[in-house]
Amino acid sequence: MKYQHAFLNTYLYDSYSPINGDSFTYEIEGTTSKIFYKYLVEFSKYKPYEL
């Protein structure tokens, strides 16, 4: 019987504030510039009016 191991990778992009300890994590299944752009878009929606 033939078989091949298959692996799925999950990547985490994370932003952390050393001032208040707040963080934002984005879980994805790849590392392309388009995916990173999506991370930036989602991060911009996270608490947009807090300083």
RASUL-V186813 format. One line per field, one symbol per residue. phi: phi as a letter, one per 30 degrees, with the letter a starting at -180 (. if undefined). burial: b if it has 16 or more other ideal C-beta (glycine too) atoms within 10 Angstrom, else e. A space follows every 10 residues. Layout:
phi->???
burial->???
This chain:
phi->.cabdbbccc cbcbbbcddb idbbbbcbbl bcdddddded ddddddhdcc c
burial->eeeeeeeeee eebeeeeeee eeeeebeeee eeeeeeeebe eebeeeeeee e
